Amino acid sequence: MLFRSFSCHFLIFITFFLWGNALSAPLTFHDENRVLSATQGHYLEILAQELQQKTGFTLTIVLLNDGHNKREFLPGDNDLLLYTAFKQQQHFVKLGKNLESELSRTEIEKLQQKFLFPEYKSARYDKGTLQLAYQLTKTLIEKKGGSLSTLPPESSPEGSLNVAGWVFVATIFSLLFYALYRRGRHTRMGKNSRRFQNGRFGWR
């Protein structure tokens, strides 16, 4: 009985622990006009997680309708900030002081010209944002001697979950199975108890 109680509480603890980790991806995300879908936002979370794990840098995406009268978005020391104000047609890539030696302005401008501006000119803001974020992340990881395992945005399957997401889903199903198993066993034990009391082994 004690073991069952401990197992149940342990599973609940693990579930909430993994859920918290899955929801606390190292991504600061501000999308005023909801340019990106939920799936695209999740893709950026996966990208940000890999960037932080392999370089220690964080990713911030700021998409504003109107950049006027908004507080200034400044990158932290380890922050890669992608900032867009659509009304002013402004786009900036801002680097924290620890990234300034990793990426040159020339590299950033080349990536913008190739992956962001053509999509923005065609009003495909979501595609341009994801492509630039992917290319910048890939460049930073390669400069640290690693390789990016996250697929490019055009190749990433829709609605894919990261490892923490799949573990969370598996844990939820385990908890449901455990609850149903205990309920079924309790029901069978109750029936057997009544059969013992009133059946051929009991009093007549």
PECORMO-V201678 format. One line per field, one symbol per residue. ss: DSSP state (2 for helix, 1 for strand, 0 for the rest). phi: phi as a letter, one per 30 degrees, with the letter a starting at -180 (. if undefined). burial: # if it has 24 or more other C-alpha atoms within 12 Angstrom, else .. A space follows every 10 residues. Layout:
ss: ???
phi: ???
burial: ???
//
This chain:
ss: 0222222222 2222222222 2220001111 1000000222 2222222222 2222200111 1111000000 0000000011 1111100001 1111100000 0000222222 2222222222 2000222222 2222222222 2220000000 0000000000 0022222222 2222222222 2222222222 2222222200 0000
phi: .ddddddddd dddddddddd dddcddbcbb cdchdcdddd dddddddddd dddcbicccb cbccdbddhc ddccddeccc ccbbcdddhc bbcccdddcd dcbcdddddd ddddccdddd dcicdddddd ddeddddddd dddcicbdcd deedcdddid cddddddddd dedddddddd dddddddddd dddddddccd dcdc
burial: .......... #...#..##. .#..#####. #...##...# ########## ##.##.#### ####...... ..#.#..### ######.... ######..#. .##....#.. ##..###..# ....###### ########## #......#.# .##....... ##.##..#.. #...#..... .......... .......... ....
//
